[in-house]
């Protein structure tokens, strides 16, 4: 009986953690003021640790007894109801997460993928550690903050015009210039991005957190190379920079093209395509696609969307985009064996944590990003990706 009660207590604890982590994930997908979001996030983390302590002693002995700390709820049986709820969450959510990761993520649109991993700290004369916190966290075994994963993926796009066959896009996101990681790391990231020689460079938000790092931009992003232009939009962390005009002007001097909240028709060789940027929910408005032509010279215009958050996939589908690139999630930053990530700042939880997804008619690529505010990555290295687009008609 003791073993049964211990098993039930463990299941309840898992269901409890899953529930509050899900709430925390969704808090970070909302456009709420940073102090409120941080306070709410702290509250959820406290509840994750506090409630099990209140339950622990009596749950092991009697799983339906709520304990002295919950006597106020005895009349309504609140404690018992919550306990049953956590059991249900533990029984349903964990198997579903495993099923979703291994059985529902098969994606025929990803026809080829190869990766190499580079330890940028070993390449440099000294590890690019900028703060004491980064130094301490870098001591954690298997922390991969400097282990850049470079992916080359081939995507089959259902409606890709033959004129755009073989179009390449270098996708990077979530640089998070905070000072926790030194500029030398980002210099190497940009060097690797240029080695990929993309036709287009797409940066999907969260460029800078610390205004003191503004002068890094010319020496990093200012060295980006592409055949048909580099495009960027802002993310939720960019919204915290007080002088947005200075940031926009600096990026313009770096040769980057802003695409947030608008659309443009660009020429790729002899073909034309639409590129647009959605910065919702942190920056309004979304691009007005009603004014965007669907055709040019009798040919349908291929549509590429940059979005900071993968949550905008529904918007992309509604506006007939062929491909969408997003970041924001960092891949969860910590991925557990079998289960994968459990934290992800998205309304959809970990569903779109990273990878390739097909929500007809839109193929979406979500990158893990090249850095983060918290310098910790376990089984989830930073990512730089080159996408090669292929047509079903070839």
Buried (B, 14 or more C-beta within 10 A) or exposed (E): EEEEBEEBBEBBBBBBBBBBBBBBBBBBBBEBEEEEBEEBBEBBEEBBEEBBEBBEEBBEEEBEBBBEBBEEBEEEBEBBEBBBBBBEBBEEBBEEBEEBBEEEBEBEBBEEEEEEEBEBBEBBEEBBBBBEEBEEBBEEEEBBBBBBBBBBBBBBBBBBBEBBBEBBBBBBBBBBBBBBBBBBBBBBBBEBBBEBEBBBBBBBBBBBBBBEBBEBBBEBBBBBBBEBBBBBBBBBBBBEBEEEEEBBEBBEEBBBBBBBBBBBEBEBEEBBBBBBBBBBBBBEEBBEBEEBEEEEEEEEBBBBBBBBBBBBBEBBBEBBBBBBBBBBBBBBBBBEEEEBBBBBBBBBBBBBBBBBBBEEBBBBBBBBBBBBBBBBBBBBBBBBBBBBBBBEEE
